[in-house]
Amino acid sequence: MRLKSACLAIAVSLLAAPVQAQGLSCAPRADVLKLLADAAQSRRAIGLSGRAVMEMFAATDSTDWTITVTLPDGRMCLLAQGTAFDAGHEMFPARGKPLSFILE
């Protein structure tokens, strides 16, 4: 599975050569989504940061994961990738409740 992660990073780097966003590997969103799908990674989380969209992808048949950010101009950039992804099933407190009982 590390080979898939390495191939994904190299492919995005090659696509990204003409479009860099502050040193990040970026390419058109559709191209990056295809590469992630080819690596058997699907979206597991999404969040907004201003006008950018942060997404976390992970493979279902391995522990490979990738974190991306999509910019308002349509470019998707790789922020991080790695192995040992675990979705976890911990129960977190409701919003506004203290974390003290979890940390005990």
C-alpha positions as CSV (number, residue, x, y, z in Angstrom):
1,M,0.0,0.0,0.0
2,R,2.9,2.3,0.5
3,L,3.6,2.0,-3.2
4,K,0.1,3.4,-3.9
5,S,0.7,6.3,-1.6
6,A,4.1,7.0,-3.3
7,C,2.5,6.8,-6.8
8,L,-0.3,9.2,-5.7
9,A,2.2,11.7,-4.5
10,I,4.3,11.5,-7.6
11,A,1.3,11.7,-9.9
12,V,0.0,14.8,-8.2
13,S,3.4,16.3,-8.2
14,L,3.7,15.8,-11.9
15,L,0.2,17.3,-12.5
16,A,1.0,20.1,-10.2
17,A,4.2,21.3,-11.8
18,P,2.6,24.4,-13.4
19,V,0.2,25.2,-10.5
20,Q,1.8,25.5,-7.1
21,A,0.1,27.1,-4.2
22,Q,2.7,28.3,-1.7
23,G,4.8,25.2,-2.2
24,L,1.9,22.7,-2.0
25,S,1.4,20.0,-4.7
26,C,-1.8,21.1,-6.4
27,A,-3.8,20.1,-9.5
28,P,-7.3,20.4,-10.8
29,R,-9.8,18.8,-8.3
30,A,-11.1,16.3,-10.8
31,D,-7.6,15.0,-11.5
32,V,-6.7,14.6,-7.8
33,L,-10.1,12.9,-7.1
34,K,-9.4,10.4,-9.9
35,L,-5.9,9.7,-8.4
36,L,-7.4,9.2,-5.0
37,A,-10.1,6.8,-6.4
38,D,-7.4,4.9,-8.3
39,A,-5.6,4.5,-4.9
40,A,-8.9,3.1,-3.5
41,Q,-9.3,6.2,-1.1
42,S,-12.7,7.7,-0.4
43,R,-13.7,10.8,1.6
44,R,-14.0,10.2,5.3
45,A,-14.2,13.8,6.6
46,I,-14.8,17.3,5.4
47,G,-14.5,20.7,6.9
48,L,-14.5,24.4,5.9
49,S,-11.8,26.9,6.5
50,G,-12.8,30.3,5.2
51,R,-13.4,29.7,1.5
52,A,-11.3,26.5,1.3
53,V,-12.5,23.0,1.8
54,M,-10.4,20.5,3.8
55,E,-11.1,16.8,3.1
56,M,-9.6,13.6,4.6
57,F,-9.6,10.5,2.4
58,A,-8.7,7.0,3.4
59,A,-8.5,3.6,1.8
60,T,-11.0,0.9,2.8
61,D,-8.7,-2.0,2.1
62,S,-5.6,-0.5,3.8
63,T,-4.6,2.1,6.3
64,D,-3.4,4.7,3.7
65,W,-4.8,8.2,4.2
66,T,-4.6,11.7,2.5
67,I,-5.6,15.2,3.6
68,T,-6.3,17.7,0.9
69,V,-7.5,21.3,0.7
70,T,-9.6,22.6,-2.3
71,L,-9.1,26.3,-3.0
72,P,-11.8,28.6,-4.4
73,D,-10.1,28.5,-7.9
74,G,-10.8,24.8,-8.1
75,R,-7.3,23.5,-7.4
76,M,-7.0,20.6,-4.9
77,C,-3.7,20.5,-2.9
78,L,-2.1,17.7,-0.9
79,L,-1.5,18.7,2.7
80,A,-0.4,15.3,4.1
81,Q,-0.6,11.6,3.6
82,G,0.5,8.6,5.5
83,T,-0.4,5.2,6.8
84,A,-2.0,3.7,10.0
85,F,-5.4,5.3,9.6
86,D,-8.0,4.2,12.1
87,A,-11.5,5.6,12.0
88,G,-12.0,4.9,15.7
89,H,-15.2,4.5,17.4
90,E,-14.6,6.6,20.5
91,M,-17.5,8.5,22.0
92,F,-16.8,12.2,22.3
93,P,-18.9,14.5,24.6
94,A,-21.6,16.7,23.2
95,R,-20.6,20.2,22.3
96,G,-20.2,22.3,25.4
97,K,-19.5,19.4,27.7
98,P,-16.1,19.1,29.4
99,L,-13.6,16.5,28.2
100,S,-12.5,15.7,31.8
101,F,-14.2,12.3,31.9
102,I,-12.5,11.2,28.7
103,L,-9.0,12.2,29.9
104,E,-9.3,10.3,33.2
